[in-house]
């Protein structure tokens, strides 16, 4: 079956907080923007019953309510949404390809904001109590809702122990199921010592989850002792699982650079190593995964994409000049010496109209300079027939005439 082809300026893979924020920025910049989300617009945040730490909402908000506002704002800027699964991508050419079952999307840039999912125990009954029914994955999000209650934490890594200690500020009791022998944990030694001396924490050693029980909501977690096979029922109001997080990056394997855990690697501009491909949100290797940090990532990615597309168009039309000669002056506007040469370039352009004179200021963005391979400023680059023919760091009348000869 031949696929339908649709063209966009930007395709965003993932409709969570990061993806929708990036979409808002791109749409507001009047870029034709598409967000592809395979399941639920809003991502994992939609499963959070109460979000109290997102700025601007002093009374708090449910995840669904907050994400609905994000989507409403994105649609205000004419961002398109498609609920479908991305089957494959091709980032090898200038035009990026994102394919679903029926459609081939072509874009000038792609933002990967596919998020991730918590690692589950796969124990019996787990699916029945996920998120707002008793099983949670975010202490920061759901701690306040568990004030004065009994909680079970699954795991003994840094995240499990540190989040468990945070939960003791709210809960009456925090049980911790650890699969290792007494006193052995996977966290750092400082966190381990503090947790063992925390009067609100009680450790249940050599155990894993056998099953989750309850009616409308979680009531009991049955643990299995790995040495005796004894079943240990623990009555709790909530269970927090911290046994890892799985980024949704399977289709990007061997395409985008990532950590051993599958998180995508970017710089501070959310750029991956492939020109025109960006990443934002929980899919990225980062310190804190929250709605607020996802929004920050999305804002940077959206802004960076706008600059990338604008620079791409300038590179094609002005610098490459459709194959005709152009003289490119790469400089930094905050350098007085570099500014002094601008009048020389203006005069040369007036006297030699057959050669287009372009000025590239690297103060806010060095994207065009990188495309030219220029790392020192100021620099003169002569381009003709879509290729660099010469360059010089000496900016004077003689150099201007020599470089174009």
C-alpha positions in Angstrom: 0.0 0.0 0.0 1.4 3.3 -1.1 1.5 5.8 1.8 0.0 9.2 1.8 2.7 11.9 2.1 2.2 15.0 4.3 4.7 17.8 4.6 5.4 19.8 7.8 8.0 22.3 9.0 8.2 20.4 12.3 7.1 16.9 13.4 7.1 16.3 17.2 7.1 12.7 18.3 5.3 12.6 21.7 2.4 14.6 23.0 3.4 15.0 26.7 4.3 18.2 28.5 7.6 18.6 26.6 6.1 17.8 23.2 3.2 20.2 23.6 5.4 23.0 24.9 7.6 22.6 21.9 4.5 22.6 19.7 3.3 25.9 21.3 6.6 27.6 20.6 6.8 26.2 17.0 3.1 27.1 16.3 3.5 30.6 17.7 6.5 31.0 15.3 4.1 30.2 12.5 5.8 26.9 11.7 3.5 24.2 10.3 3.7 21.8 13.2 2.4 18.3 13.9 2.4 16.4 17.2 2.2 12.6 17.0 1.1 10.8 20.2 0.5 7.1 20.2 -1.8 6.8 23.2 -2.9 9.7 25.4 -2.2 13.4 24.8 -0.5 14.6 28.0 1.7 11.5 28.6 2.3 10.2 32.1 1.2 13.5 33.7 -2.4 12.6 32.9 -2.2 9.8 35.4 -1.2 12.0 38.2 -4.2 12.8 40.4 -2.8 16.0 41.9 0.0 18.3 40.8 0.9 20.8 43.4 4.4 21.9 42.4 3.7 23.3 38.9 4.2 27.1 39.1 1.1 29.3 38.6 -1.4 26.8 40.1 -1.4 27.6 43.8 -4.5 25.4 44.4 -2.9 22.5 42.4 -4.3 20.8 39.4 -5.0 17.3 38.2 -2.7 16.0 35.5 -5.5 15.7 33.0 -6.7 19.3 33.7 -3.2 20.7 33.2 -2.5 18.7 30.1 -5.8 19.7 28.6 -4.7 23.4 29.0 -1.5 22.6 27.3 -3.3 21.0 24.3 -5.8 23.9 24.1 -3.0 26.4 23.9 -1.1 24.4 21.3 -4.3 24.2 19.2 -4.7 27.9 19.5 -1.5 28.2 17.5 -2.8 25.8 14.9 -0.7 22.8 16.0 -2.0 19.5 14.4 -2.4 16.4 16.6 -2.4 12.8 15.3 -3.1 9.9 17.6 -1.1 7.1 16.0 2.1 5.1 16.5 5.4 6.0 14.8 6.7 2.9 13.0 10.0 4.2 11.7 12.1 7.3 11.1 14.8 8.3 8.6 17.0 11.2 9.6 19.8 10.7 7.0 18.8 13.5 4.7 17.9 17.2 5.1 14.3 16.3 4.9 13.4 14.1 7.9 11.0 11.2 7.5 8.6 10.0 10.2 6.4 7.1 9.2 3.2 5.8 10.7 1.1 2.9 9.5 -0.7 4.9 6.8 1.2 8.2 6.4 4.8 9.3 5.5 5.5 12.7 7.2 8.2 14.8 5.8 9.7 17.6 7.9 12.5 20.2 8.0 13.1 19.3 11.7 12.0 16.7 14.2 11.7 16.9 18.0 11.7 13.6 19.8 9.6 14.0 23.0 8.4 10.4 23.3 8.9 10.3 27.1 9.1 7.0 28.9 7.4 4.6 31.2 8.2 3.3 34.7 9.5 -0.2 34.9 6.8 -2.4 36.4 7.0 -5.4 38.7 4.7 -7.5 36.4 3.1 -8.9 39.6 -0.4 -10.2 39.7 -3.1 -7.4 39.9 -0.6 -4.6 39.2 -2.5 -3.3 36.1 -5.7 -2.9 38.2 -4.2 -0.3 40.6 -1.9 1.8 38.4 -1.6 5.5 39.0 -4.6 7.0 40.7 -5.8 3.7 42.2 -3.0 3.2 44.6 0.2 2.5 42.6 2.4 5.6 41.9 5.8 6.3 40.5 6.3 9.9 41.6 6.8 10.8 45.3 7.1 14.5 44.4 3.7 14.4 42.7 1.8 12.3 45.1 3.4 12.6 48.6 1.0 15.3 49.9 -2.0 13.1 49.0 -0.6 10.4 51.3 -0.3 12.5 54.5 -0.8 10.3 57.6 -1.0 7.1 55.5 0.9 3.9 55.3 3.0 3.5 52.2 5.1 0.7 50.6 8.1 1.6 48.5 9.5 -1.1 46.1 13.2 -0.9 45.3 16.5 0.0 47.0 18.3 2.2 44.5 19.1 5.9 44.9 15.7 6.9 43.6 13.8 4.4 45.8 15.6 5.3 49.1 15.7 9.1 48.5 12.1 9.2 47.5 11.2 7.0 50.4 12.8 9.4 52.8 11.0 12.3 51.2 7.7 10.4 51.7 8.4 10.1 55.4 7.7 13.8 55.7 4.1 13.1 54.9 3.3 9.5 55.6 2.7 7.8 58.9 4.8 4.8 57.9 7.0 3.9 54.9 7.7 0.2 54.4 10.5 -0.6 51.9 10.6 -3.9 50.1 14.2 -4.8 49.3 15.2 -8.0 47.3 18.6 -8.2 49.0 19.8 -9.6 52.3 19.5 -7.5 55.5 21.5 -4.2 55.2 22.3 -4.5 51.5 20.9 -1.9 49.2 21.7 -0.5 45.7 21.8 3.1 46.8 24.7 5.3 47.9 26.1 4.8 51.4 25.0 8.2 52.7 21.4 7.6 51.7 21.5 4.1 53.1 22.7 5.3 56.5 20.1 8.0 56.7 17.3 5.6 55.7 18.3 2.9 58.2 18.1 5.5 61.0 14.8 7.0 59.8 12.2 6.0 62.5 9.4 6.1 60.0 11.0 3.6 57.6 10.7 -0.1 58.0 12.6 -2.5 55.7 11.3 -5.8 54.6 14.4 -7.7 53.4 14.7 -10.5 50.8 11.3 -9.8 49.2 9.7 -9.1 45.9 6.1 -8.3 45.0 3.9 -11.4 44.5 0.6 -9.6 44.0 -1.5 -6.5 44.5 -4.9 -6.8 46.2 -7.8 -4.5 46.8 -11.3 -3.6 45.7 -11.7 -0.2 44.0 -8.3 0.9 45.3 -5.1 -0.8 46.5 -5.4 -2.2 50.0 -2.7 -4.9 50.3 0.6 -5.7 48.7 1.6 -9.4 49.1 5.4 -9.8 49.2 7.3 -13.1 48.7 10.3 -13.9 50.8 13.0 -15.1 48.3 14.6 -17.3 50.9 11.7 -18.9 52.7 9.0 -18.4 49.9 6.8 -17.1 52.8 4.0 -14.7 51.7 4.1 -11.4 53.6 0.9 -9.3 53.3 1.4 -5.6 53.9 -1.6 -3.4 54.5 -1.0 0.0 52.8 -2.8 3.0 51.3 -0.4 3.4 48.4 2.6 1.7 46.8 5.4 3.6 45.1 7.5 1.6 42.6 11.1 2.7 42.0 12.8 -0.1 40.1 13.8 1.9 37.0 12.4 3.9 34.1 12.3 2.9 30.5 12.6 5.7 27.9 10.5 5.2 24.7 13.5 5.1 22.4 13.3 1.6 20.8 12.8 2.9 17.2 15.8 5.3 17.6 18.3 2.6 18.4 21.4 2.9 16.1 20.0 6.1 14.8 20.4 8.6 17.7 23.1 8.5 20.3 21.9 7.4 23.7 23.1 6.2 27.1 23.3 2.5 28.0 19.8 2.9 29.6 18.4 4.2 26.3 18.1 7.9 27.2 18.9 10.3 24.3 21.9 12.6 24.5 21.6 16.3 23.7 23.4 19.5 24.3 21.9 22.5 26.2 20.0 23.5 23.0 18.3 20.1 23.0 20.2 19.2 19.8 21.1 15.6 19.1 24.2 14.8 17.0 22.1 14.8 13.9 21.4 18.2 12.4 17.7 19.0 12.5 16.8 16.4 15.1 16.2 17.5 18.7 15.0 15.8 21.9 13.1 17.1 24.9 11.6 15.9 28.2 11.9 12.5 30.0 13.3 10.8 26.9 16.5 12.8 27.4 19.3 12.0 29.7 18.7 14.5 32.5 18.8 15.0 36.3 15.1 15.6 37.1 12.0 14.3 35.4 9.0 16.5 36.2 6.4 18.5 34.2 8.2 21.7 35.0 11.5 20.4 33.6 9.8 18.9 30.6 8.3 22.3 29.8 11.7 23.9 30.0 13.1 21.3 27.6 10.2 21.8 25.2 10.6 25.6 25.2 14.3 25.3 24.4 13.7 22.7 21.7 10.9 24.7 20.1 13.0 27.9 20.1 16.0 26.0 18.8 14.0 24.5 15.9 12.7 27.9 14.9 16.3 29.2 14.7 17.4 26.0 12.9 14.8 26.3 10.2 15.4 30.1 9.7 19.2 29.5 9.5 18.6 26.6 7.0 16.6 28.9 4.8 19.2 31.6 5.0 22.0 29.2 4.3 20.3 28.0 1.1 19.1 31.3 -0.2 21.7 33.8 1.0 25.0 31.9 1.6 24.8 29.3 -1.1 22.9 31.9 -3.2 21.5 29.3 -5.6 25.0 28.5 -6.8 26.0 32.1 -7.5 29.0 33.8 -5.7 28.6 35.1 -2.1 31.0 36.7 0.3 30.2 35.7 3.9 31.4 37.8 6.8 31.2 35.8 10.1 31.6 38.0 13.1 30.6 38.6 16.7 28.5 41.8 17.2 29.8 42.4 20.7 33.4 42.6 19.4 34.2 46.3 18.5 36.9 45.3 16.0 34.5 43.0 14.2 31.9 45.7 14.0 34.5 48.1 12.5 34.7 45.9 9.4 31.0 46.1 8.6 31.3 49.4 6.6 34.1 47.8 4.5 31.8 44.9 3.6 28.9 47.3 2.8 31.1 49.3 0.5 32.4 46.2 -1.2 28.9 45.0 -1.8 27.9 48.3 -3.4 30.9 48.3 -5.7 30.5 44.6 -6.7 26.8 43.9 -7.1 27.5 40.6 -8.8 28.7 39.1 -5.5 26.2 38.8 -2.7 27.6 40.0 0.7 26.2 38.2 3.7 26.8 39.0 7.4 26.5 36.3 9.9 26.5 37.4 13.6 27.4 34.5 16.0 26.5 36.4 19.1 23.1 34.6 19.6 23.6 31.6 17.5 26.6 30.0 15.8 24.5 27.6 13.7 25.4 29.1 10.4 29.1 29.4 11.3 29.1 25.7 12.1 27.6 24.9 8.8 30.4 26.8 7.2 33.0 25.1 9.4 34.0 28.4 10.9 35.1 28.4 14.6 37.2 31.6 14.7 35.8 35.1 14.3 35.9 37.4 12.4 36.3 35.3 9.2 35.6 35.9 5.6 34.3 33.0 3.5 33.9 33.0 -0.3 31.2 30.6 -1.6 30.6 29.8 -5.2 28.9 26.9 -7.0 27.5 25.8 -3.6 31.0 25.2 -2.3 33.5 27.1 -0.1 36.2 28.4 -2.4 38.3 30.2 0.2 38.5 31.9 3.6 40.7 34.4 5.5 40.9 35.9 9.0 42.5 39.0 7.5 39.7 41.6 6.9 40.9 44.4 4.6 40.5 45.7 1.1 43.3 43.5 -0.3 41.9 40.3 1.3 38.4 41.0 -0.1 39.7 41.2 -3.6 42.2 38.3 -3.2 39.7 35.8 -1.8 37.2 36.2 -4.6 39.8 36.1 -7.4 
